Amino acid sequence: MRFSALITAVLIGVISLNTSAFANPQTSDTQADANELTDAPALDALDVAPNHLYGIDGLHSGRVPLNTISPTTLKTFVQAVDLMRREYIEPVDDEMLFYHAIHGMLNRVDRNAEFLDAKAFASLSSFTTGNVAGVGLKAVWKNQDAHWVVTEVTADSPAKTAGINVGDYLHQIGDIKLNQSQTENDIAQLLSGIAGSSVDITYSRAGRSKQSANVIRNQAQKSTIEVFVQNGIAIIKLPVFQNNTRQEIIDHLALVGGQVQGVVIDLRNNPGGVLDSAAEVASLFMRKQVVTQVQNRNGIERVIETHGSPVLESMPVIILQNRYSASAAEVLASALQTHGRALIVGETSYGKGSVQSVIPLGNNQGIKMTTAHYLTPDGKKIDKIGVVPDVSFKPSSSEAQDDEWLRLSLDLMEQAKANQS
Protein backbone atom coordinates (compact mmCIF):
# COMPACT_ATOMS: atom_id res chain seq x y z
CA MET A 1 0.00 0.00 0.00
CA ARG A 2 1.36 3.41 -0.95
CA PHE A 3 2.01 6.05 1.72
CA SER A 4 -0.58 8.43 0.28
CA ALA A 5 -3.21 5.71 0.37
CA LEU A 6 -2.39 4.92 3.99
CA ILE A 7 -2.66 8.57 4.97
CA THR A 8 -5.97 8.81 3.15
CA ALA A 9 -7.24 5.71 4.94
CA VAL A 10 -6.24 7.13 8.32
CA LEU A 11 -7.89 10.48 7.61
CA ILE A 12 -11.07 8.88 6.27
CA GLY A 13 -11.19 6.54 9.26
CA VAL A 14 -10.76 9.38 11.75
CA ILE A 15 -13.30 11.59 10.01
CA SER A 16 -15.90 8.82 9.66
CA LEU A 17 -15.43 7.67 13.24
CA ASN A 18 -15.71 11.18 14.60
CA THR A 19 -18.75 11.90 12.46
CA SER A 20 -20.55 8.73 13.55
CA ALA A 21 -19.62 9.30 17.17
CA PHE A 22 -21.15 12.76 17.37
CA ALA A 23 -23.85 12.83 14.69
CA ASN A 24 -26.02 10.20 16.39
CA PRO A 25 -24.57 9.35 19.80
CA GLN A 26 -27.57 7.21 20.79
CA THR A 27 -27.26 4.74 17.93
CA SER A 28 -23.80 4.96 16.39
CA ASP A 29 -22.11 2.44 18.68
CA THR A 30 -24.95 -0.05 18.35
CA GLN A 31 -24.90 0.19 14.58
CA ALA A 32 -21.13 -0.22 14.55
CA ASP A 33 -21.43 -3.31 16.73
CA ALA A 34 -23.99 -4.83 14.39
CA ASN A 35 -21.83 -4.13 11.35
CA GLU A 36 -18.76 -5.69 12.90
CA LEU A 37 -20.66 -8.78 14.01
CA THR A 38 -22.03 -9.18 10.50
CA ASP A 39 -18.49 -9.05 9.14
CA ALA A 40 -17.25 -11.56 11.70
CA PRO A 41 -20.09 -13.97 12.58
CA ALA A 42 -17.72 -16.42 14.29
CA LEU A 43 -17.20 -13.86 17.06
CA ASP A 44 -20.92 -13.44 17.73
CA ALA A 45 -21.22 -16.08 20.42
CA LEU A 46 -18.06 -14.90 22.13
CA ASP A 47 -19.42 -11.37 22.29
CA VAL A 48 -22.74 -12.47 23.73
CA ALA A 49 -21.13 -14.60 26.42
CA PRO A 50 -17.62 -13.17 26.77
CA ASN A 51 -14.91 -15.42 28.10
CA HIS A 52 -12.05 -14.26 30.29
CA LEU A 53 -8.51 -15.49 29.97
CA TYR A 54 -5.51 -14.33 32.02
CA GLY A 55 -7.52 -11.21 32.68
CA ILE A 56 -8.75 -11.18 29.09
CA ASP A 57 -12.34 -9.93 28.90
CA GLY A 58 -13.35 -12.01 25.92
CA LEU A 59 -13.56 -10.93 22.30
CA HIS A 60 -15.68 -7.82 21.95
CA SER A 61 -16.89 -6.24 18.75
CA GLY A 62 -17.74 -2.90 20.32
CA ARG A 63 -16.37 0.41 19.11
CA VAL A 64 -14.98 3.12 21.36
CA PRO A 65 -16.06 6.61 20.20
CA LEU A 66 -13.12 8.88 19.44
CA ASN A 67 -12.79 12.45 20.62
CA THR A 68 -12.22 15.04 17.96
CA ILE A 69 -8.62 15.02 16.78
CA SER A 70 -7.38 18.47 15.86
CA PRO A 71 -5.98 19.11 12.36
CA THR A 72 -2.73 20.25 14.00
CA THR A 73 -2.30 16.90 15.76
CA LEU A 74 -3.01 14.99 12.56
CA LYS A 75 -0.59 17.19 10.63
CA THR A 76 2.17 16.55 13.17
CA PHE A 77 1.60 12.81 12.96
CA VAL A 78 1.70 12.84 9.15
CA GLN A 79 4.85 14.97 9.16
CA ALA A 80 6.58 12.58 11.56
CA VAL A 81 5.73 9.59 9.38
CA ASP A 82 6.84 11.40 6.24
CA LEU A 83 10.15 12.42 7.82
CA MET A 84 10.88 8.80 8.73
CA ARG A 85 10.16 7.78 5.14
CA ARG A 86 12.35 10.46 3.58
CA GLU A 87 15.20 11.02 6.03
CA TYR A 88 15.87 7.77 7.90
CA ILE A 89 19.20 6.21 6.92
CA GLU A 90 17.54 3.05 5.58
CA PRO A 91 14.33 2.54 3.57
CA VAL A 92 11.31 1.83 5.74
CA ASP A 93 8.06 0.07 4.92
CA ASP A 94 5.01 2.33 5.13
CA GLU A 95 2.74 -0.23 6.74
CA MET A 96 5.37 -1.12 9.32
CA LEU A 97 5.59 2.55 10.28
CA PHE A 98 1.90 2.53 11.08
CA TYR A 99 2.12 -0.75 12.99
CA HIS A 100 5.00 0.67 15.04
CA ALA A 101 2.97 3.82 15.65
CA ILE A 102 0.11 1.68 16.97
CA HIS A 103 2.49 -0.33 19.18
CA GLY A 104 4.04 2.84 20.56
CA MET A 105 0.69 4.44 21.30
CA LEU A 106 -0.63 1.36 23.08
CA ASN A 107 2.47 0.54 25.11
CA ARG A 108 3.02 4.12 26.20
CA VAL A 109 -0.43 4.26 27.77
CA ASP A 110 -0.98 0.64 28.85
CA ARG A 111 1.81 -1.87 29.50
CA ASN A 112 -0.69 -4.70 28.97
CA ALA A 113 -1.92 -3.36 25.63
CA GLU A 114 -0.90 -5.11 22.44
CA PHE A 115 -1.59 -4.98 18.72
CA LEU A 116 -2.49 -8.48 17.52
CA ASP A 117 -1.75 -9.56 13.99
CA ALA A 118 -3.78 -12.39 12.47
CA LYS A 119 -1.58 -15.11 13.98
CA ALA A 120 -1.55 -13.60 17.48
CA PHE A 121 -5.28 -12.89 17.31
CA ALA A 122 -6.09 -16.51 16.42
CA SER A 123 -3.75 -17.82 19.12
CA LEU A 124 -5.31 -15.67 21.84
CA SER A 125 -8.82 -16.58 20.69
CA SER A 126 -8.03 -20.29 21.00
CA PHE A 127 -7.56 -20.04 24.77
CA THR A 128 -11.27 -19.47 25.37
CA THR A 129 -12.20 -22.75 23.66
CA GLY A 130 -9.70 -24.94 25.49
CA ASN A 131 -8.07 -25.91 22.17
CA VAL A 132 -4.71 -24.90 23.58
CA ALA A 133 -1.34 -26.57 23.18
CA GLY A 134 2.15 -25.79 24.35
CA VAL A 135 5.68 -26.98 23.73
CA GLY A 136 6.38 -28.63 27.07
CA LEU A 137 8.71 -26.22 28.84
CA LYS A 138 8.67 -23.72 31.68
CA ALA A 139 11.04 -20.83 32.33
CA VAL A 140 11.66 -18.23 35.03
CA TRP A 141 13.57 -14.96 35.03
CA LYS A 142 16.78 -15.21 37.07
CA ASN A 143 18.44 -11.97 38.05
CA GLN A 144 21.83 -13.58 38.54
CA ASP A 145 21.79 -14.75 34.92
CA ALA A 146 19.86 -11.75 33.57
CA HIS A 147 17.99 -14.19 31.33
CA TRP A 148 14.87 -16.30 31.15
CA VAL A 149 16.13 -19.72 32.20
CA VAL A 150 14.42 -23.00 31.33
CA THR A 151 13.50 -24.78 34.56
CA GLU A 152 11.43 -27.67 33.25
CA VAL A 153 11.24 -29.64 29.98
CA THR A 154 8.62 -32.37 29.69
CA ALA A 155 9.86 -35.75 28.46
CA ASP A 156 9.01 -36.46 24.80
CA SER A 157 7.76 -32.90 24.40
CA PRO A 158 8.29 -30.74 21.29
CA ALA A 159 10.78 -28.64 23.26
CA LYS A 160 12.76 -31.74 24.21
CA THR A 161 12.72 -32.99 20.62
CA ALA A 162 13.99 -29.59 19.46
CA GLY A 163 16.99 -29.91 21.79
CA ILE A 164 15.96 -27.41 24.46
CA ASN A 165 17.12 -28.46 27.93
CA VAL A 166 16.83 -27.32 31.52
CA GLY A 167 19.29 -24.49 32.15
CA ASP A 168 19.10 -23.08 28.63
CA TYR A 169 18.50 -19.37 28.13
CA LEU A 170 15.44 -18.21 26.19
CA HIS A 171 16.09 -15.09 24.09
CA GLN A 172 13.10 -14.77 21.78
CA ILE A 173 9.71 -16.41 21.22
CA GLY A 174 8.19 -15.68 17.85
CA ASP A 175 8.76 -12.00 17.14
CA ILE A 176 9.04 -11.07 20.82
CA LYS A 177 12.48 -10.52 22.35
CA LEU A 178 12.51 -11.52 26.00
CA ASN A 179 13.63 -9.32 28.86
CA GLN A 180 12.99 -8.68 32.53
CA SER A 181 9.78 -6.73 31.87
CA GLN A 182 7.87 -9.87 30.91
CA THR A 183 6.15 -12.17 33.39
CA GLU A 184 5.82 -15.96 33.54
CA ASN A 185 2.26 -15.37 32.41
CA ASP A 186 3.61 -13.62 29.28
CA ILE A 187 6.02 -16.47 28.53
CA ALA A 188 3.24 -19.04 28.95
CA GLN A 189 1.03 -17.17 26.49
CA LEU A 190 3.83 -16.78 23.95
CA LEU A 191 4.62 -20.49 24.06
CA SER A 192 0.97 -21.54 23.89
CA GLY A 193 -1.39 -21.44 20.95
CA ILE A 194 -3.61 -23.46 18.68
CA ALA A 195 -2.75 -27.17 18.73
CA GLY A 196 -0.67 -27.98 15.66
CA SER A 197 0.61 -24.44 15.16
CA SER A 198 4.32 -23.68 15.41
CA VAL A 199 6.44 -21.12 17.19
CA ASP A 200 10.05 -20.06 16.64
CA ILE A 201 12.16 -20.19 19.81
CA THR A 202 15.63 -18.65 20.03
CA TYR A 203 17.68 -20.14 22.86
CA SER A 204 21.24 -20.86 23.92
CA ARG A 205 23.32 -22.81 26.36
CA ALA A 206 24.84 -20.54 28.97
CA GLY A 207 27.83 -18.80 27.40
CA ARG A 208 27.27 -20.28 23.94
CA SER A 209 25.94 -18.93 20.67
CA LYS A 210 22.21 -18.59 20.04
CA GLN A 211 20.26 -21.10 17.99
CA SER A 212 16.67 -21.21 16.77
CA ALA A 213 14.11 -23.99 16.52
CA ASN A 214 10.67 -24.08 14.95
CA VAL A 215 8.61 -26.02 17.48
CA ILE A 216 5.17 -27.53 16.85
CA ARG A 217 2.70 -27.07 19.69
CA ASN A 218 1.22 -30.48 20.50
CA GLN A 219 1.34 -30.78 24.27
CA ALA A 220 -2.40 -30.24 24.61
CA GLN A 221 -3.94 -32.43 27.26
CA LYS A 222 -7.58 -33.39 27.53
CA SER A 223 -7.46 -32.86 31.27
CA THR A 224 -5.89 -29.71 32.63
CA ILE A 225 -6.11 -30.67 36.29
CA GLU A 226 -4.74 -33.30 38.65
CA VAL A 227 -6.63 -34.74 41.62
CA PHE A 228 -5.49 -37.20 44.25
CA VAL A 229 -6.74 -38.08 47.71
CA GLN A 230 -4.58 -38.45 50.81
CA ASN A 231 -5.92 -39.10 54.29
CA GLY A 232 -9.42 -38.27 53.08
CA ILE A 233 -8.32 -34.90 51.68
CA ALA A 234 -8.71 -34.18 47.96
CA ILE A 235 -5.75 -32.23 46.58
CA ILE A 236 -6.80 -30.48 43.34
CA LYS A 237 -4.01 -28.96 41.27
CA LEU A 238 -5.34 -26.30 38.87
CA PRO A 239 -2.66 -25.10 36.40
CA VAL A 240 -5.10 -22.86 34.49
CA PHE A 241 -8.82 -22.09 34.30
CA GLN A 242 -10.57 -23.24 31.12
CA ASN A 243 -14.20 -23.59 30.15
CA ASN A 244 -14.57 -27.16 31.42
CA THR A 245 -12.60 -26.89 34.68
CA ARG A 246 -15.59 -27.17 37.03
CA GLN A 247 -16.81 -30.34 35.32
CA GLU A 248 -13.28 -31.78 35.30
CA ILE A 249 -13.09 -31.35 39.07
CA ILE A 250 -16.41 -33.14 39.53
CA ASP A 251 -15.38 -35.95 37.17
CA HIS A 252 -11.98 -36.42 38.84
CA LEU A 253 -13.51 -36.53 42.33
CA ALA A 254 -15.95 -39.18 41.11
CA LEU A 255 -13.09 -41.25 39.71
CA VAL A 256 -10.91 -41.20 42.83
CA GLY A 257 -13.87 -42.37 44.91
CA GLY A 258 -13.79 -42.75 48.66
CA GLN A 259 -15.03 -40.34 51.26
CA VAL A 260 -13.58 -36.86 50.83
CA GLN A 261 -13.60 -34.80 54.01
CA GLY A 262 -11.80 -31.69 52.81
CA VAL A 263 -10.39 -30.00 49.71
CA VAL A 264 -7.00 -28.39 49.00
CA ILE A 265 -6.91 -26.30 45.81
CA ASP A 266 -3.37 -25.78 44.53
CA LEU A 267 -3.21 -22.50 42.58
CA ARG A 268 0.57 -22.14 42.68
CA ASN A 269 1.95 -20.85 39.36
CA ASN A 270 -1.61 -20.60 37.99
CA PRO A 271 -1.55 -17.55 35.67
CA GLY A 272 -5.34 -17.32 35.46
CA GLY A 273 -7.59 -18.33 32.63
CA VAL A 274 -11.25 -18.04 31.79
CA LEU A 275 -12.81 -15.81 34.45
CA ASP A 276 -16.24 -17.39 34.21
CA SER A 277 -14.55 -20.73 34.90
CA ALA A 278 -13.14 -19.38 38.17
CA ALA A 279 -16.67 -18.32 39.12
CA GLU A 280 -17.95 -21.80 38.25
CA VAL A 281 -15.33 -23.39 40.49
CA ALA A 282 -16.31 -21.02 43.30
CA SER A 283 -19.89 -22.21 42.76
CA LEU A 284 -18.85 -25.66 43.96
CA PHE A 285 -18.24 -24.21 47.42
CA MET A 286 -20.71 -21.31 47.84
CA ARG A 287 -24.39 -20.69 47.15
CA LYS A 288 -25.49 -17.35 45.63
CA GLN A 289 -22.45 -15.28 46.63
CA VAL A 290 -20.55 -12.53 44.81
CA VAL A 291 -17.32 -13.84 43.29
CA THR A 292 -15.94 -10.60 41.85
CA GLN A 293 -16.93 -7.17 40.62
CA VAL A 294 -15.69 -5.83 37.28
CA GLN A 295 -15.14 -2.07 37.36
CA ASN A 296 -14.62 -0.08 34.16
CA ARG A 297 -14.05 3.65 33.66
CA ASN A 298 -17.74 4.33 34.35
CA GLY A 299 -18.04 2.30 37.54
CA ILE A 300 -19.14 -1.25 38.30
CA GLU A 301 -19.85 -2.89 34.96
CA ARG A 302 -20.56 -6.44 36.05
CA VAL A 303 -21.09 -8.39 39.25
CA ILE A 304 -20.29 -12.09 38.91
CA GLU A 305 -22.00 -14.45 41.34
CA THR A 306 -21.97 -18.16 42.03
CA HIS A 307 -24.70 -20.26 40.50
CA GLY A 308 -25.73 -23.88 40.37
CA SER A 309 -25.49 -26.52 43.05
CA PRO A 310 -22.62 -26.08 45.57
CA VAL A 311 -21.88 -29.79 45.82
CA LEU A 312 -18.82 -29.18 48.04
CA GLU A 313 -20.48 -26.56 50.24
CA SER A 314 -19.90 -28.47 53.46
CA MET A 315 -16.20 -29.17 52.82
CA PRO A 316 -13.43 -27.21 54.54
CA VAL A 317 -11.20 -25.63 51.88
CA ILE A 318 -7.54 -24.59 51.77
CA ILE A 319 -6.07 -22.69 48.83
CA LEU A 320 -2.34 -22.79 48.10
CA GLN A 321 -0.92 -19.81 46.21
CA ASN A 322 2.45 -18.22 45.49
CA ARG A 323 3.74 -15.03 43.92
CA TYR A 324 2.93 -16.36 40.45
CA SER A 325 -0.77 -17.03 41.13
CA ALA A 326 -2.55 -14.40 39.07
CA SER A 327 -5.76 -13.05 37.57
CA ALA A 328 -8.59 -15.62 37.64
CA ALA A 329 -6.65 -17.57 40.29
CA GLU A 330 -6.69 -14.46 42.48
CA VAL A 331 -10.40 -14.00 41.82
CA LEU A 332 -11.16 -17.49 43.13
CA ALA A 333 -8.86 -17.11 46.14
CA SER A 334 -10.18 -13.67 47.13
CA ALA A 335 -13.81 -14.78 46.72
CA LEU A 336 -13.48 -17.82 48.96
CA GLN A 337 -11.37 -15.83 51.44
CA THR A 338 -13.80 -12.90 51.62
CA HIS A 339 -16.77 -15.16 52.31
CA GLY A 340 -14.86 -17.19 54.88
CA ARG A 341 -14.96 -20.35 52.75
CA ALA A 342 -11.24 -20.97 52.45
CA LEU A 343 -7.98 -20.51 54.28
CA ILE A 344 -5.34 -19.01 51.96
CA VAL A 345 -1.84 -20.41 52.47
CA GLY A 346 1.44 -19.32 50.88
CA GLU A 347 2.73 -16.02 49.51
CA THR A 348 0.98 -12.83 48.46
CA SER A 349 -0.26 -13.46 44.94
CA TYR A 350 0.93 -11.69 41.78
CA GLY A 351 -1.57 -8.83 41.74
CA LYS A 352 -2.95 -9.10 38.20
CA GLY A 353 -6.42 -7.65 38.63
CA SER A 354 -6.78 -5.84 35.33
CA VAL A 355 -9.10 -6.86 32.52
CA GLN A 356 -7.85 -6.80 28.95
CA SER A 357 -10.50 -6.71 26.24
CA VAL A 358 -9.63 -8.07 22.82
CA ILE A 359 -11.32 -5.90 20.19
CA PRO A 360 -11.35 -7.06 16.55
CA LEU A 361 -10.16 -4.52 13.98
CA GLY A 362 -10.99 -6.50 10.85
CA ASN A 363 -8.73 -8.70 8.68
CA ASN A 364 -8.50 -11.04 11.69
CA GLN A 365 -6.45 -8.47 13.60
CA GLY A 366 -7.23 -6.87 16.92
CA ILE A 367 -6.12 -4.79 19.86
CA LYS A 368 -5.81 -6.01 23.43
CA MET A 369 -6.08 -3.25 26.02
CA THR A 370 -6.97 -2.76 29.67
CA THR A 371 -10.64 -1.85 30.02
CA ALA A 372 -11.49 -2.73 33.62
CA HIS A 373 -10.28 -4.04 36.97
CA TYR A 374 -11.34 -6.98 39.06
CA LEU A 375 -12.41 -6.16 42.60
CA THR A 376 -12.94 -8.54 45.50
CA PRO A 377 -16.54 -9.20 46.57
CA ASP A 378 -16.24 -6.41 49.15
CA GLY A 379 -14.81 -3.93 46.63
CA LYS A 380 -11.05 -4.14 47.27
CA LYS A 381 -8.50 -3.87 44.47
CA ILE A 382 -6.41 -6.85 43.43
CA ASP A 383 -4.30 -5.20 40.73
CA LYS A 384 -0.72 -4.50 41.84
CA ILE A 385 -1.69 -5.54 45.39
CA GLY A 386 -2.48 -9.23 45.22
CA VAL A 387 -4.29 -11.50 47.65
CA VAL A 388 -2.63 -11.62 51.07
CA PRO A 389 -2.57 -15.15 52.55
CA ASP A 390 -4.08 -16.00 55.92
CA VAL A 391 -1.06 -18.21 56.62
CA SER A 392 2.26 -17.06 55.16
CA PHE A 393 4.50 -19.86 53.98
CA LYS A 394 7.64 -20.19 51.91
CA PRO A 395 9.35 -23.58 51.56
CA SER A 396 12.91 -23.97 52.82
CA SER A 397 14.17 -25.29 49.48
CA SER A 398 12.84 -25.76 45.97
CA GLU A 399 13.65 -29.48 46.03
CA ALA A 400 11.45 -30.17 49.04
CA GLN A 401 8.77 -27.60 48.37
CA ASP A 402 5.97 -29.94 47.23
CA ASP A 403 6.40 -32.16 50.28
CA GLU A 404 6.44 -29.16 52.61
CA TRP A 405 3.36 -27.60 51.02
CA LEU A 406 1.48 -30.90 51.24
CA ARG A 407 2.47 -31.56 54.83
CA LEU A 408 1.41 -28.07 55.93
CA SER A 409 -1.86 -28.35 54.01
CA LEU A 410 -2.77 -31.65 55.65
CA ASP A 411 -1.89 -30.31 59.12
CA LEU A 412 -4.03 -27.21 58.61
CA MET A 413 -6.87 -29.30 57.22
CA GLU A 414 -6.86 -31.52 60.30
CA GLN A 415 -7.18 -28.37 62.41
CA ALA A 416 -10.02 -27.09 60.22
CA LYS A 417 -11.87 -30.40 60.46
CA ALA A 418 -11.43 -30.39 64.24
CA ASN A 419 -12.85 -26.87 64.45
CA GLN A 420 -15.88 -27.92 62.39
CA SER A 421 -16.70 -30.90 64.59
C-alpha positions, 0 to 999 in steps of 0.5 A: 500500500502506498504512503498516500493511500495509507494517509488517506485511509487514516484520515477517512477513518478518523473523520468517519469515526468522529462523524458517527460518534457525534452525529447520532450518539444514541445509535452509532455504537450499536450500529457499529457493533452490528456491522462488525458482528455481521463481518465476523459472525464467528465472534458473535457467540463470544461477544454475547457470552464473553470469556475471560482469559488471564484477565482477558475480557473475551472478544468484543466487537464494540467500538470506542467513540473517538474524541475530535482530533485536531488538524494540527495533531493529525498534521504533526503525525503525518509529518513525523511519518513522512520524515521517517520515510524520507530522512531515515538512513535506511528505507522503511516500509510504510505499513510497518511505520503505522504498525509501530505507531500503533504499538508505541501508542498502546504501550506508552499508555498501557503496559498490557496493551498489544496490537495483535496480527492475524496469527496472534489474534487466532492464538489468543482466541483459542484459549477461550475454547480450550483448544490450547497446546504448548511446547512442554517447557517452563522458564523463570527470570533469574536476576543472577543470569539476567535471562529467562532460564528453562527450569522444566522440559517435559519428556518427549515434548516438542521442546525436548525434541527440538533440543531445548534443555533445563538451564538453557537461556530463552532469548526470543519467542516468535517476534518477541524478544525476551527481557525482565519486563515480561512475566511468567504469564507472558512467557506461557502465552507466547509459548501456547497457541492453537494445537498444531501451530508452530512457534520459533524459539531462540535459545542458547546454552549458557555462554554459547551462541544462540540457535533457533528452533521451529517447534510444533505445539502439540502438548495439549492435554484433555485434562488440565487438572490433577486430583489425588486423595490423601488421608481423606483430603482431595488435593486439586491442582489447577494449572489454568482455568478453562471452560470445562474446569468445574466439570473436570473437578467433579469428574476427577472426584468421582473417579478417585472415589472414597469419602472426601472430608476436605479440599485443598486447591493448589493454585501455585503458578496458575496464571489465570484463565477463563474468568467465568470458569473461576466463578464456576469453580467457586460455585462448587463451594458457595451458594449465591455469593458474589465472586468478583466485581468488574469495574470499568471507567464508568463504575461497576460494569458487572457483578459475577455471582456463584450459581448452580449446586454447591456440591462441596459446600460443606467441605473445609477448603484450603487454597495454596498460592504463590507469587505467580498465582494471578488473575482468575486464580486471584479472583477465586482465592479472594472470593473464597477468602472474603466469604470465609470459605477458604484458608489461603496459604502461601505467599501474596499473589501476583496482583494481576487484577486488570481486565484486557478486552480483545477488540477485533479490527478486521482482517483477523487483527485486533487490539488487546487493552486494559478496560477494567479491573477486578475487585474482591466481593467487598470492593477491594482492588487486586491489581498491583496488590495481590491476595494476602494469605491467611497463613504465610509460607515459603518452603525452605528449598525448591527441592522439598517444596511440594512435600512441605506444602502438602504436609502443611496443608494436611496439618491445617486441614486436620485443624479445620476439620477439628474446628468444624466438629 
